Amino acid sequence: MCVCVCVQTCVDVLESLRRGDFGQVTQETIDEYRTQCHAIFPYANAFMLDMPNGTVDEIVGHSDTAAAATDTDCVDGLA
């Protein structure tokens, strides 16, 4: 099964994790998700591993520029 993963979707999920939209999660879970996204989208600002753990808006200024890639940049072939 082939799944398309878009950077904007991953950024949105990261923000939802931080806001608690999926329930309470540990910082370790958030960091793990961010690390996994960084492996897929290494140039996306939101997933840079040496960035502070603020919100994506705080990190990059506003959500329209949450990633270096655009929301149409996707990765195919993930199972």
N, CA, C and O atoms as CSV, one atom per row, in Angstrom:
chain,resi,resn,atom,element,x,y,z
A,1,MET,N,N,0.829,-1.170,0.000
A,1,MET,CA,C,0.000,0.000,0.000
A,1,MET,C,C,0.884,1.247,0.000
A,1,MET,O,O,1.809,1.356,0.805
A,2,CYS,N,N,0.607,2.157,-0.875
A,2,CYS,CA,C,1.370,3.385,-1.004
A,2,CYS,C,C,0.597,4.528,-0.344
A,2,CYS,O,O,-0.602,4.692,-0.566
A,3,VAL,N,N,1.293,5.301,0.456
A,3,VAL,CA,C,0.676,6.418,1.163
A,3,VAL,C,C,1.428,7.689,0.789
A,3,VAL,O,O,2.659,7.697,0.760
A,4,CYS,N,N,0.701,8.753,0.504
A,4,CYS,CA,C,1.308,10.053,0.236
A,4,CYS,C,C,1.307,10.852,1.532
A,4,CYS,O,O,0.267,11.008,2.171
A,5,VAL,N,N,2.462,11.352,1.914
A,5,VAL,CA,C,2.589,12.150,3.127
A,5,VAL,C,C,2.998,13.559,2.714
A,5,VAL,O,O,4.058,13.748,2.117
A,6,CYS,N,N,2.168,14.543,3.027
A,6,CYS,CA,C,2.448,15.935,2.671
A,6,CYS,C,C,3.001,16.678,3.874
A,6,CYS,O,O,2.585,16.446,5.009
A,7,VAL,N,N,3.937,17.567,3.614
A,7,VAL,CA,C,4.585,18.296,4.692
A,7,VAL,C,C,3.578,19.120,5.495
A,7,VAL,O,O,3.677,19.177,6.720
A,8,GLN,N,N,2.625,19.751,4.841
A,8,GLN,CA,C,1.670,20.580,5.586
A,8,GLN,C,C,0.819,19.735,6.531
A,8,GLN,O,O,0.488,20.174,7.632
A,9,THR,N,N,0.468,18.534,6.106
A,9,THR,CA,C,-0.292,17.641,6.983
A,9,THR,C,C,0.537,17.283,8.210
A,9,THR,O,O,0.018,17.267,9.326
A,10,CYS,N,N,1.814,16.997,8.012
A,10,CYS,CA,C,2.692,16.665,9.134
A,10,CYS,C,C,2.858,17.851,10.082
A,10,CYS,O,O,2.899,17.670,11.298
A,11,VAL,N,N,2.953,19.057,9.537
A,11,VAL,CA,C,3.046,20.259,10.365
A,11,VAL,C,C,1.767,20.439,11.174
A,11,VAL,O,O,1.810,20.763,12.361
A,12,ASP,N,N,0.632,20.226,10.521
A,12,ASP,CA,C,-0.650,20.355,11.214
A,12,ASP,C,C,-0.769,19.356,12.357
A,12,ASP,O,O,-1.269,19.693,13.431
A,13,VAL,N,N,-0.314,18.137,12.128
A,13,VAL,CA,C,-0.353,17.107,13.180
A,13,VAL,C,C,0.573,17.499,14.330
A,13,VAL,O,O,0.214,17.337,15.496
A,14,LEU,N,N,1.754,18.009,14.011
A,14,LEU,CA,C,2.683,18.448,15.059
A,14,LEU,C,C,2.042,19.523,15.933
A,14,LEU,O,O,2.125,19.461,17.159
A,15,GLU,N,N,1.415,20.493,15.310
A,15,GLU,CA,C,0.735,21.543,16.071
A,15,GLU,C,C,-0.402,20.960,16.915
A,15,GLU,O,O,-0.596,21.368,18.060
A,16,SER,N,N,-1.144,20.017,16.358
A,16,SER,CA,C,-2.241,19.387,17.100
A,16,SER,C,C,-1.712,18.617,18.300
A,16,SER,O,O,-2.317,18.644,19.372
A,17,LEU,N,N,-0.595,17.935,18.130
A,17,LEU,CA,C,0.022,17.232,19.257
A,17,LEU,C,C,0.394,18.222,20.354
A,17,LEU,O,O,0.149,17.970,21.534
A,18,ARG,N,N,0.975,19.329,19.969
A,18,ARG,CA,C,1.400,20.333,20.946
A,18,ARG,C,C,0.229,20.989,21.653
A,18,ARG,O,O,0.327,21.323,22.834
A,19,ARG,N,N,-0.873,21.177,20.948
A,19,ARG,CA,C,-2.066,21.796,21.552
A,19,ARG,C,C,-2.857,20.810,22.403
A,19,ARG,O,O,-3.697,21.221,23.204
A,20,GLY,N,N,-2.596,19.505,22.237
A,20,GLY,CA,C,-3.338,18.507,22.982
A,20,GLY,C,C,-4.625,18.078,22.301
A,20,GLY,O,O,-5.512,17.520,22.947
A,21,ASP,N,N,-4.738,18.332,21.002
A,21,ASP,CA,C,-5.951,17.974,20.262
A,21,ASP,C,C,-6.220,16.472,20.255
A,21,ASP,O,O,-7.362,16.049,20.074
A,22,PHE,N,N,-5.190,15.674,20.448
A,22,PHE,CA,C,-5.337,14.217,20.464
A,22,PHE,C,C,-5.301,13.675,21.888
A,22,PHE,O,O,-5.127,12.474,22.094
A,23,GLY,N,N,-5.460,14.541,22.847
A,23,GLY,CA,C,-5.333,14.144,24.238
A,23,GLY,C,C,-3.942,14.493,24.729
A,23,GLY,O,O,-3.115,15.009,23.977
A,24,GLN,N,N,-3.698,14.214,25.968
A,24,GLN,CA,C,-2.410,14.538,26.565
A,24,GLN,C,C,-1.339,13.599,26.023
A,24,GLN,O,O,-1.495,12.379,26.068
A,25,VAL,N,N,-0.255,14.171,25.513
A,25,VAL,CA,C,0.890,13.393,25.048
A,25,VAL,C,C,2.141,13.954,25.710
A,25,VAL,O,O,2.187,15.125,26.087
A,26,THR,N,N,3.133,13.122,25.845
A,26,THR,CA,C,4.370,13.555,26.489
A,26,THR,C,C,5.227,14.347,25.506
A,26,THR,O,O,5.064,14.235,24.291
A,27,GLN,N,N,6.135,15.142,26.046
A,27,GLN,CA,C,7.088,15.864,25.200
A,27,GLN,C,C,7.933,14.872,24.414
A,27,GLN,O,O,8.329,15.150,23.282
A,28,GLU,N,N,8.209,13.723,25.009
A,28,GLU,CA,C,8.977,12.680,24.323
A,28,GLU,C,C,8.253,12.214,23.054
A,28,GLU,O,O,8.888,12.005,22.020
A,29,THR,N,N,6.937,12.053,23.128
A,29,THR,CA,C,6.147,11.656,21.964
A,29,THR,C,C,6.204,12.728,20.888
A,29,THR,O,O,6.350,12.419,19.706
A,30,ILE,N,N,6.089,13.981,21.292
A,30,ILE,CA,C,6.157,15.094,20.341
A,30,ILE,C,C,7.528,15.135,19.686
A,30,ILE,O,O,7.627,15.310,18.471
A,31,ASP,N,N,8.574,14.978,20.464
A,31,ASP,CA,C,9.935,14.990,19.929
A,31,ASP,C,C,10.168,13.823,18.977
A,31,ASP,O,O,10.834,13.977,17.952
A,32,GLU,N,N,9.629,12.673,19.307
A,32,GLU,CA,C,9.764,11.497,18.438
A,32,GLU,C,C,9.062,11.738,17.102
A,32,GLU,O,O,9.604,11.410,16.046
A,33,TYR,N,N,7.862,12.309,17.145
A,33,TYR,CA,C,7.132,12.617,15.925
A,33,TYR,C,C,7.920,13.623,15.082
A,33,TYR,O,O,8.058,13.462,13.869
A,34,ARG,N,N,8.425,14.643,15.732
A,34,ARG,CA,C,9.218,15.672,15.041
A,34,ARG,C,C,10.458,15.063,14.397
A,34,ARG,O,O,10.810,15.439,13.278
A,35,THR,N,N,11.124,14.138,15.069
A,35,THR,CA,C,12.299,13.468,14.532
A,35,THR,C,C,11.945,12.626,13.316
A,35,THR,O,O,12.668,12.631,12.320
A,36,GLN,N,N,10.832,11.903,13.396
A,36,GLN,CA,C,10.397,11.083,12.261
A,36,GLN,C,C,10.040,11.953,11.063
A,36,GLN,O,O,10.351,11.600,9.925
A,37,CYS,N,N,9.394,13.081,11.308
A,37,CYS,CA,C,9.056,14.000,10.212
A,37,CYS,C,C,10.317,14.619,9.619
A,37,CYS,O,O,10.404,14.824,8.408
A,38,HIS,N,N,11.284,14.913,10.465
A,38,HIS,CA,C,12.554,15.470,9.983
A,38,HIS,C,C,13.245,14.491,9.031
A,38,HIS,O,O,13.867,14.909,8.054
A,39,ALA,N,N,13.138,13.201,9.311
A,39,ALA,CA,C,13.741,12.192,8.431
A,39,ALA,C,C,13.086,12.200,7.047
A,39,ALA,O,O,13.747,11.936,6.042
A,40,ILE,N,N,11.789,12.504,7.000
A,40,ILE,CA,C,11.056,12.522,5.732
A,40,ILE,C,C,11.231,13.866,5.029
A,40,ILE,O,O,11.407,13.913,3.812
A,41,PHE,N,N,11.184,14.954,5.792
A,41,PHE,CA,C,11.273,16.312,5.256
A,41,PHE,C,C,12.425,17.058,5.944
A,41,PHE,O,O,12.174,17.922,6.784
A,42,PRO,N,N,13.678,16.742,5.606
A,42,PRO,CA,C,14.820,17.309,6.331
A,42,PRO,C,C,14.987,18.817,6.198
A,42,PRO,O,O,15.694,19.423,7.003
A,43,TYR,N,N,14.356,19.441,5.204
A,43,TYR,CA,C,14.505,20.882,5.018
A,43,TYR,C,C,13.316,21.680,5.526
A,43,TYR,O,O,13.296,22.905,5.407
A,44,ALA,N,N,12.333,21.006,6.088
A,44,ALA,CA,C,11.159,21.696,6.630
A,44,ALA,C,C,11.539,22.343,7.966
A,44,ALA,O,O,11.982,21.665,8.893
A,45,ASN,N,N,11.360,23.643,8.047
A,45,ASN,CA,C,11.735,24.382,9.264
A,45,ASN,C,C,11.058,23.836,10.512
A,45,ASN,O,O,11.673,23.796,11.578
A,46,ALA,N,N,9.820,23.423,10.401
A,46,ALA,CA,C,9.065,22.964,11.566
A,46,ALA,C,C,9.666,21.722,12.212
A,46,ALA,O,O,9.415,21.444,13.385
A,47,PHE,N,N,10.462,20.973,11.447
A,47,PHE,CA,C,11.006,19.715,11.960
A,47,PHE,C,C,12.508,19.767,12.204
A,47,PHE,O,O,13.124,18.744,12.504
A,48,MET,N,N,13.098,20.946,12.079
A,48,MET,CA,C,14.529,21.064,12.325
A,48,MET,C,C,14.810,20.665,13.769
A,48,MET,O,O,14.160,21.144,14.698
A,49,LEU,N,N,15.773,19.795,13.938
A,49,LEU,CA,C,16.009,19.217,15.254
A,49,LEU,C,C,16.718,20.172,16.211
A,49,LEU,O,O,16.661,19.976,17.425
A,50,ASP,N,N,17.379,21.194,15.692
A,50,ASP,CA,C,18.065,22.126,16.582
A,50,ASP,C,C,17.241,23.375,16.875
A,50,ASP,O,O,17.743,24.349,17.435
A,51,MET,N,N,15.955,23.330,16.483
A,51,MET,CA,C,15.053,24.450,16.744
A,51,MET,C,C,14.471,24.316,18.153
A,51,MET,O,O,14.410,23.211,18.692
A,52,PRO,N,N,14.046,25.420,18.748
A,52,PRO,CA,C,13.407,25.346,20.072
A,52,PRO,C,C,12.067,24.622,19.976
A,52,PRO,O,O,11.533,24.437,18.882
A,53,ASN,N,N,11.540,24.225,21.098
A,53,ASN,CA,C,10.279,23.485,21.127
A,53,ASN,C,C,9.070,24.397,21.248
A,53,ASN,O,O,8.091,24.023,21.893
A,54,GLY,N,N,9.106,25.573,20.653
A,54,GLY,CA,C,7.951,26.459,20.630
A,54,GLY,C,C,6.953,25.961,19.610
A,54,GLY,O,O,7.144,24.912,18.995
A,55,THR,N,N,5.894,26.716,19.436
A,55,THR,CA,C,4.931,26.337,18.413
A,55,THR,C,C,5.541,26.598,17.049
A,55,THR,O,O,6.511,27.347,16.931
A,56,VAL,N,N,4.985,25.993,16.037
A,56,VAL,CA,C,5.471,26.214,14.682
A,56,VAL,C,C,5.405,27.699,14.350
A,56,VAL,O,O,6.323,28.231,13.726
A,57,ASP,N,N,4.328,28.380,14.761
A,57,ASP,CA,C,4.204,29.816,14.508
A,57,ASP,C,C,5.349,30.588,15.162
A,57,ASP,O,O,5.893,31.515,14.563
A,58,GLU,N,N,5.711,30.212,16.374
A,58,GLU,CA,C,6.805,30.884,17.064
A,58,GLU,C,C,8.134,30.622,16.383
A,58,GLU,O,O,8.993,31.502,16.336
A,59,ILE,N,N,8.310,29.424,15.858
A,59,ILE,CA,C,9.574,29.041,15.245
A,59,ILE,C,C,9.801,29.783,13.930
A,59,ILE,O,O,10.898,30.282,13.680
A,60,VAL,N,N,8.774,29.857,13.094
A,60,VAL,CA,C,8.977,30.400,11.754
A,60,VAL,C,C,8.243,31.701,11.489
A,60,VAL,O,O,8.360,32.240,10.389
A,61,GLY,N,N,7.507,32.219,12.424
A,61,GLY,CA,C,6.847,33.488,12.222
A,61,GLY,C,C,5.357,33.378,12.006
A,61,GLY,O,O,4.592,34.080,12.669
A,62,HIS,N,N,4.923,32.533,11.114
A,62,HIS,CA,C,3.494,32.263,10.916
A,62,HIS,C,C,3.330,30.961,10.150
A,62,HIS,O,O,4.257,30.499,9.485
A,63,SER,N,N,2.150,30.378,10.248
A,63,SER,CA,C,1.938,29.017,9.765
A,63,SER,C,C,2.030,28.882,8.253
A,63,SER,O,O,2.242,27.771,7.768
A,64,ASP,N,N,1.880,29.960,7.481
A,64,ASP,CA,C,1.996,29.851,6.032
A,64,ASP,C,C,3.406,29.468,5.611
A,64,ASP,O,O,3.607,28.939,4.518
A,65,THR,N,N,4.381,29.732,6.470
A,65,THR,CA,C,5.755,29.381,6.146
A,65,THR,C,C,6.283,28.338,7.113
A,65,THR,O,O,7.475,28.319,7.421
A,66,ALA,N,N,5.418,27.485,7.587
A,66,ALA,CA,C,5.791,26.497,8.595
A,66,ALA,C,C,6.813,25.500,8.094
A,66,ALA,O,O,7.461,24.827,8.895
A,67,ALA,N,N,6.967,25.393,6.799
A,67,ALA,CA,C,7.932,24.459,6.258
A,67,ALA,C,C,8.617,25.087,5.054
A,67,ALA,O,O,8.038,25.911,4.346
A,68,ALA,N,N,9.843,24.685,4.842
A,68,ALA,CA,C,10.573,25.174,3.687
A,68,ALA,C,C,9.938,24.650,2.407
A,68,ALA,O,O,9.971,25.318,1.374
A,69,ALA,N,N,9.368,23.471,2.474
A,69,ALA,CA,C,8.667,22.895,1.337
A,69,ALA,C,C,7.244,23.433,1.314
A,69,ALA,O,O,6.762,23.969,2.313
A,70,THR,N,N,6.577,23.294,0.187
A,70,THR,CA,C,5.191,23.740,0.095
A,70,THR,C,C,4.247,22.628,0.484
A,70,THR,O,O,4.655,21.474,0.613
A,71,ASP,N,N,2.977,22.973,0.674
A,71,ASP,CA,C,2.007,21.956,1.083
A,71,ASP,C,C,1.709,20.957,-0.021
A,71,ASP,O,O,1.018,19.966,0.213
A,72,THR,N,N,2.222,21.205,-1.225
A,72,THR,CA,C,2.025,20.229,-2.297
A,72,THR,C,C,3.185,19.256,-2.386
A,72,THR,O,O,3.123,18.295,-3.153
A,73,ASP,N,N,4.245,19.485,-1.615
A,73,ASP,CA,C,5.376,18.563,-1.609
A,73,ASP,C,C,5.023,17.357,-0.769
A,73,ASP,O,O,4.805,17.455,0.438
A,74,CYS,N,N,4.970,16.220,-1.434
A,74,CYS,CA,C,4.581,14.985,-0.774
A,74,CYS,C,C,5.640,13.921,-1.002
A,74,CYS,O,O,6.454,14.023,-1.919
A,75,VAL,N,N,5.620,12.921,-0.173
A,75,VAL,CA,C,6.511,11.783,-0.309
A,75,VAL,C,C,5.636,10.566,-0.556
A,75,VAL,O,O,4.741,10.267,0.234
A,76,ASP,N,N,5.893,9.877,-1.636
A,76,ASP,CA,C,5.160,8.640,-1.944
A,76,ASP,C,C,5.993,7.446,-1.523
A,76,ASP,O,O,7.204,7.551,-1.329
A,77,GLY,N,N,5.336,6.324,-1.385
A,77,GLY,CA,C,6.020,5.070,-1.157
A,77,GLY,C,C,6.181,4.680,0.293
A,77,GLY,O,O,6.893,3.722,0.595
A,78,LEU,N,N,5.543,5.392,1.194
A,78,LEU,CA,C,5.592,5.009,2.600
A,78,LEU,C,C,4.527,3.954,2.849
A,78,LEU,O,O,3.390,4.078,2.393
A,79,ALA,N,N,4.908,2.929,3.571
A,79,ALA,CA,C,3.937,1.865,3.850
A,79,ALA,C,C,3.386,2.004,5.238
A,79,ALA,O,O,2.554,1.199,5.656
